[in-house]
Amino acid sequence: MNPAPIIAPVATDLLKAELVQEHFLRDTNHSGNKLYIVDNQCAPNVLREIGRLREIAFRAGGGGTGKEADLDAYDLDAAFGYKQLVLWDPEEECIVGGYRFVPCDEVLYDRFGQPLMPSSHLFHFTKHFLNGDFLHTIELSRSFIRPEYQSTEMGSKSLYALDNLMDGLGTLISLYKGRMEYFFGKMTIYPSFPEKALQMLLYFLRKHFGSWMTDINNRTGRLVVPKNPIKISFSKEWGKLFTENNFRDDYVILKREIRKLGANIPPLVNTYMNLSPTMKSFGAGINDEFGDVIEAGILIKFDEIHHEKLLRHLLRH
């Protein structure tokens, strides 16, 4: 089925009328951009533009919903509790990127006791997790940067776009300190990523961040289980290739070998892997509702993020 034509851009005046001081979060540390937190109830025009930009960005990567805008019930229905972290360029007067997020102590549940979340389409959450650390977790989803800011087209604005979004996550840590302790999210890998590179990356994630039989505090029991996991090929080739005992040295090998295949580690995957030495990865599945992209579940504990990363992205006074 051919994808629907994407909706027209939302008028700038309508966006500016909703991105007001009441919803302002902070200035970014670089590039002079601004961060806001909104939802569909206070900023319906901003949500419409987010849906348009997300669909453009995800289609450009080889994914997307195929709809005229990437908006669903989690974006539009207040009952689900989701908010949008919005990155705004005041010079160009446009939305650069964003995240969708929800504190997991606010989510709804289905009749089977599973949380009603975008991640639930791909992952089963165990009672061990739901009755414990889940209630202190923020779910992140639908991260995007508009295509113009993914190239060198916007100069330093492009260089710092992803960094600016990390400033937003740093500030969420400050806002929810004492109530939330973790980020749970999905790392997206597009179908165009070479199969050999995918197997290499999944093997690497399992070796250095795998958490199949214990949770983040080393308690017995599983946390998150892919419903239809991608099988990881435990080729002898990978064991011979990734021979180092530490992440840094094996990471150098991973980058080198993936580049040999004409690809690069996806930017957000790269960012998350370098954010915390104790990040937990739960395997990956194919998202058949989003252009058959591959998504790997991860969990990151706030106070185990690299200190220099926290200093870089936490709100500066």
N, C-alpha and C positions, 0 to 999 in steps of 0.2 A: 504494500500500500504506500502511495506517495505521501510524503509529509505535507501537512497543511501549510499554506502561506502564513508567515509570521506577521503578527499584528503590527500596525504602524507605531512609530515612537510616540511616547506620551509627551505632551507639551512641557517644555522646561518650566514655565511659570507654575504649572500644576505641581510639579515635583518640589520646587522651591517653597511653595505655599505649605507643604506638608513636612519638609525637612527643616523644622524650626527649633529654636533653642530648647524647648520642652523635651525634645527627643534627642538632643545632642549628647554624645558620649564623650568625645575627646578629639583633639587634633592628633594627627599621626606624627611620629617622630621624624619622618623624612617626607619631602615632596609637598608639604603644605596642604595635604588632603584632610578631610574630616570624616569622622565616624559617627553614625547615628544608630539607635535601636528603635524600630517601629514594628507595627503589625497592621493587618488589613483593616482593623477598626479605626485606627487613627490616621492611616496613610494608604488608602485604597489605590490612589494613582501611582504611588511609589511601588506598591506590590505589582501593579499591572506592568510597569516598566521593568521591574526585576524579572517577572515571568518572561517578558520579551527577550531580555538580555541573556537570561539563563539558557533559553532555547537556542539562541544564536550561538552562544559559546559552546554548548554541549554538542550541537550539530556539527560545528566546526571541528570538534575533536573526534567525531564519529559516533556520538551517542544521541541523546535527546529523546523527548517523548513523541515527536512527530506531530504534536498539537500546535495550535497557533501561538501558544505561550505555555511555558512550563510553570503552571500553577495547579495545585491540587487542594484537597480538603485541609491538609495540614497548614497550608498557607492562608486559606480563606476562612476557615471555621474557628472562631475564638475558643470553642470547647476544647480543642486539642492543645492550646496554650503556646503554640510556636510563635517566636519572634524572629525578626530579620535584623542582622547586623549589616549595615549599609556603609560602603565606602564611597564618598562623594568627592569629586574634584571641583572645587569652587571656581577655579580659573576657566575650565572648559564647561562648567555647569552641566556635569553629567555624572551618572552612577558608574563607578569603575568596577565594583565587584561586591561580593557579600557572602554571608553564611546564613543558614537557617538554624535555629537552635531552640532547645527546650530543657529546662531543669527536669530531671526524670522523676522527681517527687511530685510533679504536677501532671504526669501523663495519665491517660485513660487506659483501661484494660478491656480485652475481649472476654468472652464467656469461658475461655480456656485459661484465663489468668495471664495471658501474654499482653505486653504493652502495645497499644495502638500507636505505632511509630513507623516511619518510612523503612527503618532497618529491619522491621519484623517481617517484611516480605522475603528477606534473604537469610535471616538468622533466627534461631530459637534461643531464647534467654532462659537459662536454667533457674530453678527455684533457689539454688545456692547463691546465684548472682542477684536475683530479684529481691530476695529477703535481706540482702546485705549492701554491698557497695553500689548497686544500681541506684539506690535512693539518694546517693551522694554524687551522682554523675550528670553531666550535661551532655545531651546528644547533639552532635554537629552533623549537618547534612547540607547538600546542595551548595557547596562552595563554588564560586565562579569568579572569573575575571574577564571582562569584555575583551574580545580579540585584539582590538587596537592597542591595548595595554599589555598584551602578551608578546608583542614584538618590540622592535626598537623605534617604532613609529612615534611614540610619545616621549622619547629620551629618558631622562631620569625618572619620569612618572612611571614608565614601563618597568624600569629596573627595580623600583621600590613597591610596585603594586601588591605583590604577595607579602612582602615585609609589612606593608600597611595593614593588611588583613590580620597578620600575626599580632600587631599592636592591639587590634580589637579583641583577640582571644586573651591576650595578656590582661586586658582590662576586665574581661569577664571573670578571670580568676580573682581579681581584686573585688569586684562587685559581689561575688558569691562566696567569698572567703568565710569559712566557718560552717557553711551550709553544703557546699559542693566541694568535692576533692578530685574528680576525674573528668576527662573528656572521653566520650565514646563516639567513634565516627567510622567512616568508610573511606578507604583510599581507592580512587577510581583509576582503572587502567583500560584504555580504549582498545577496541578490537584490532586496530591497525598495528598495535604493538606486536612485534614478532613473537611467534610461539616459543621459540627457543629462549628468547630474552625473558618471556613470561615465566617459563619453568625455572629459569635461573633465579629470577627475582623472588618467586614463591619459595624456592628452596632456601634462599638467603634469609628471607623473613622468618621461616620456620627455625632455621639454625640459631639466629641471634635474638629473635623476639617471640618465638613460639610459646604458647601457653595452652597446652592441650589437657593437662591433667591437674594443674594447680591454678589458683587465682593469683591476683597481683600481690597478695600478702602471703603467698606460699601455703595457703590452706588447701586441704584436699578437696577436690571437686572441680568440675568444669564450669565455665562461666557462660560462654557464648558458642553456639554450634551452627555452622553453615547448614542450611536445609538441603542444598544441592551443591556440595563442595566440588571445586575443581581438583581433580586428582593431581598430586604433585609427583613428578617422575623422579624417583630417587636413583638417578643414574650414577654409576661409578664416576662418570665424568665430573659431576658436581663435587663429589668428595675429594677428587684429585685437584680440582680447581680452587675450591675454597678451603685452604689448609690452615688458615690462621685461627688462633684462638680468640682474638679480639675483633670487635666490630670494625674499628678504623682500618686495619690492614686488609680485612676481607672486603670492606667497602671500596677500597681502591681497586681491588681486583674486579668487583662487580661493575663499577663504572667503566673500566677499561674493556671488559668483555662485551658489555651491552653496546658500547660504541662501535666495536668491531662488527656488530650486526646492523649498523646503520641507524641506531636508535639511542635515546637517552632515557635515564630514569625519569618517570613522570615527575614534574616539579613538586606537586603536593606530597607525593610519596617520598621524594627526596627530603622535603622539609620535615615531615613527621619522623622519619627514621633518624634524623639528626637532632630532634628536639629533646629526646629523653633516652637514656641508656636502658631504662626498664620498661619501655613501651611493650605492650603485649599485642600480638597478632593472632587472630583466631581462624585463619584460613580465608579462602575467597570463594565466591560464587558468581554466576552470571546473572545479571539483572535483565530479565526478559521484558521488563516494562520500560526500559531506558536504553534502547538501542543495543542490547546485548553487551553492555560494558561489563567489565570484570571488577568486582568490588571486594576489597579485603577489609575485614573488621579489625579495629584497633582500640586499645584502651591506654590512656596516658594519665598518670597521677601527677597532679599539679606540683607537689613539693619534690618530685623527682625529675622535673624538667631541668636541663642543664642550667646552672646558675647564670652563666653569661647570657643565655637566651631570655631568662626571666628579667634580668637587668635591662636587656635591650627593649623588651616589649611591654613591661609593666608600666602603668600610668606614671608619668613623671610629673612631679609637683613643682 
